[in-house]
Amino acid sequence: MASGAPAERFQTFKAFYPFYLGEHSNAVCRRLHFIGSSLIIGLLVFAVLRASWGVLWLVPLIGYGFAWVGHFFFEHNRPATFEYPLYSLLGDWVMFRDMLIGRVRW
């Protein structure tokens, strides 16, 4: 279970997202998530434009790689992915958007 996770399971993403943001209080961790997500977007664009589907195996490696470095070395907690895989994936993209529009600090 991720550090600070409540004993009860989250029933909605709306209830989960504040917890998710709390698990990303370290700015370096958030930035690493943002870099990983940006690279995934770039890789997907590349794959589509070049019809290079073989590179798609890099998507989870890049996505999880940057995020997990942020959690294990900077945030010092266990990624929420282990307990809440779908909410965590959605949280990555909502946080990415929120960082882009200035709702979440860099």
N, C-alpha and C positions, 0 to 999 in steps of 0.2 A: 504494500500500500504506500502511496506517496506520502512524504512527510506532511504532517498536519491534516491529513485526510480525515474527515469525520467518519464515525463508525457506520453511519447509514449511507446507502448508495444514493447517488443523485438521480432524481427522477426526470429532470429536465435540463437542457443545456443552459437555460437562463439561470438556474440554480448553481450549475457547475462552473460557469465562466468566472465569477468572482474568486472562487477557489483556485481555478486555473491561473488567473492573474497573480494570486498570492504565491503560487509556486514558481513564478517568474519575476520575483522582486529584484533580482540582480540584473543590472543594465547590460552587462556582457552576455549573460544568458539570453536575454531578449534579442540582442543584436545578432547573436549566432543563429537564433531561430529565424530572424529576418533574412540573414544572408542565405541560409539553407533554402528557405522558401523562394527567395529570388532566383537562386540557381536552378531550382526545380522548374520554375516558370520558363526560364531561359532554355533549359534542356528540353522541355516539352515543345516549345516553339521551334527549336532546332530540329527535333525529331519529326515534327509535322512538315516543316518546310523542306527538309531533305529526305523525307520518307526513310529516315534512319531509325527504324524501330528497335534495333539491337541495343541502342544506348539507353533504353527505358529501364533496364535493370539497375541503372545508377540512381533512379528516383528514390527508392527507399534508403539506399546507402547515403546519399547526400542529405535527405531529409532527416533521418534518424541520426546520422553522424554528427552534423552540426548541433542538433538539439541535445544529444546526449553528452557531448563535450561540455556544453553550457551547463547542464545539470550536474554532472559528476565533478567538474573542476571549478565551477564558479558558483553555482547555486547550492551545491552540496546537498542535493535531495534526489529522490528517485523520480524519474519522469512519470507523469500522470498516465502516460500511455499504457503502462503495465496494468493499471487498475481500471482505466476508462478509455479504451482505445478509440472508440468513435468520437466521443466528446472531446478527447484530446486532439484528434486530427482536426476536427472542426474548430477547436480553440486556437490551434496554430494559425489557421487562415483568418479567423476573426481578429486575433491579435495582430497579424500582419497588416490587415486593413486598418485596424485602430492605430497602429504605429504610423502608417502612411498618412492618415488624416489628422494625426496629432492628438488622438484620444488617449493613447498610451505613450508614455515617455520613452525616448530612446536611451 
